[in-house]
């Protein structure tokens, strides 16, 4: 499989994971408010909304092939991990924990592949420049 195909597969996986995580986190806002107690604490609700929004934004930037999507996806992975940890501390949030961790992993894989591809491209350009000068 060529590098571009791997990149496209990782972007597609990341898009799916981000969409799912956003949907799950948004769905849990109501669930948590209905449960009350620690689940309904403002910081926890804000975490769910932050995670849902960064996932949605990351998916939108990947969809339009924005040059910013790797940066936002890296941030998305960090937020998803934090959200997963917060949700893991509460009962009945297992699907949110799983969605957040899956999204964080997909984002990291995609960002890693893109960074690797950019490094290979830069090395090829450097080599071509060196050969042209020789």
C-alpha positions as semicolon CSV with decimal commas, in nm:
position;residue;x (nm);y (nm);z (nm)
1;X;0,000;0,000;0,000
2;X;0,138;0,345;-0,090
3;X;0,192;0,622;0,166
4;X;-0,093;0,831;0,025
5;X;-0,335;0,536;0,060
6;X;-0,224;0,483;0,422
7;X;-0,274;0,853;0,489
8;X;-0,623;0,843;0,335
9;X;-0,712;0,535;0,543
10;X;-0,592;0,699;0,862
11;X;-0,783;1,019;0,780
12;X;-1,099;0,819;0,711
13;X;-1,060;0,626;1,038
14;X;-0,998;0,952;1,222
15;X;-1,303;1,117;1,063
16;X;-1,524;0,828;1,173
17;X;-1,380;0,823;1,526
18;X;-1,416;1,200;1,565
19;X;-1,777;1,194;1,447
20;X;-1,861;0,909;1,680
21;X;-1,689;1,069;1,979
22;X;-1,865;1,400;1,921
23;X;-2,202;1,224;1,902
24;X;-2,138;1,014;2,215
25;X;-2,013;1,309;2,422
26;X;-2,309;1,525;2,322
27;X;-2,546;1,241;2,406
28;X;-2,394;1,213;2,751
29;X;-2,455;1,577;2,835
30;X;-2,827;1,511;2,879
31;X;-2,759;1,175;3,047
32;X;-2,528;1,342;3,300
33;X;-2,765;1,630;3,369
34;X;-3,047;1,383;3,433
35;X;-2,830;1,179;3,671
36;X;-2,727;1,484;3,869
37;X;-2,458;1,481;4,135
38;X;-2,097;1,464;4,014
39;X;-2,219;1,378;3,664
40;X;-2,388;1,719;3,639
41;X;-2,100;1,924;3,775
42;X;-2,030;2,223;3,547
43;X;-1,668;2,115;3,491
44;X;-1,777;1,770;3,374
45;X;-2,046;1,907;3,141
46;X;-1,793;2,158;3,005
47;X;-1,546;1,873;2,943
48;X;-1,807;1,676;2,746
49;X;-1,898;1,982;2,539
50;X;-1,532;2,070;2,481
51;X;-1,459;1,718;2,363
52;X;-1,764;1,706;2,137
53;X;-1,674;2,041;1,981
54;X;-1,305;1,971;1,922
55;X;-1,397;1,637;1,763
56;X;-1,651;1,806;1,536
57;X;-1,402;2,077;1,444
58;X;-1,127;1,823;1,371
59;X;-1,363;1,627;1,146
60;X;-1,467;1,941;0,959
61;X;-1,105;2,046;0,902
62;X;-1,013;1,700;0,775
63;X;-1,314;1,708;0,542
64;X;-1,198;2,031;0,378
65;X;-0,832;1,919;0,385
66;X;-0,732;2,223;0,586
67;X;-0,362;2,261;0,651
68;X;-0,461;2,303;1,018
69;X;-0,620;1,962;1,060
70;X;-0,306;1,786;1,193
71;X;-0,262;2,054;1,459
72;X;-0,628;2,041;1,561
73;X;-0,626;1,660;1,558
74;X;-0,327;1,659;1,791
75;X;-0,521;1,884;2,029
76;X;-0,827;1,664;1,981
77;X;-0,631;1,361;2,099
78;X;-0,526;1,545;2,414
79;X;-0,881;1,661;2,492
80;X;-1,024;1,315;2,424
81;X;-0,776;1,157;2,667
82;X;-0,869;1,410;2,935
83;X;-1,240;1,351;2,873
84;X;-1,191;0,973;2,886
85;X;-1,013;1,004;3,219
86;X;-1,289;1,226;3,360
87;X;-1,561;0,990;3,240
88;X;-1,377;0,682;3,366
89;X;-1,405;0,823;3,717
90;X;-1,786;0,809;3,694
91;X;-2,036;0,525;3,677
92;X;-2,221;0,451;3,354
93;X;-1,983;0,632;3,121
94;X;-1,806;0,333;2,967
95;X;-1,920;0,406;2,610
96;X;-1,798;0,765;2,641
97;X;-1,460;0,646;2,772
98;X;-1,430;0,400;2,482
99;X;-1,530;0,657;2,217
100;X;-1,286;0,915;2,354
101;X;-0,996;0,671;2,373
102;X;-1,066;0,537;2,025
103;X;-1,076;0,891;1,888
104;X;-0,753;0,989;2,063
105;X;-0,580;0,684;1,919
106;X;-0,712;0,746;1,566
107;X;-0,601;1,110;1,582
108;X;-0,253;1,018;1,700
109;X;-0,212;0,757;1,428
110;X;-0,324;0,999;1,157
111;X;-0,106;1,284;1,285
112;X;0,192;1,049;1,312
113;X;0,148;0,924;0,957
114;X;0,115;1,277;0,823
115;X;0,430;1,389;1,009
116;X;0,619;1,090;0,873
117;X;0,499;1,164;0,519
118;X;0,600;1,531;0,552
119;X;0,945;1,427;0,678
120;X;0,994;1,192;0,382
121;X;0,886;1,466;0,140
122;X;1,126;1,716;0,295
123;X;1,412;1,465;0,280
124;X;1,337;1,394;-0,087
125;X;1,334;1,767;-0,163
126;X;1,665;1,813;0,019
127;X;1,819;1,525;-0,174
128;X;1,691;1,664;-0,506
129;X;1,832;2,008;-0,421
130;X;2,168;1,857;-0,329
131;X;2,180;1,657;-0,654
132;X;2,087;1,962;-0,860
133;X;2,373;2,162;-0,707
134;X;2,630;1,883;-0,764
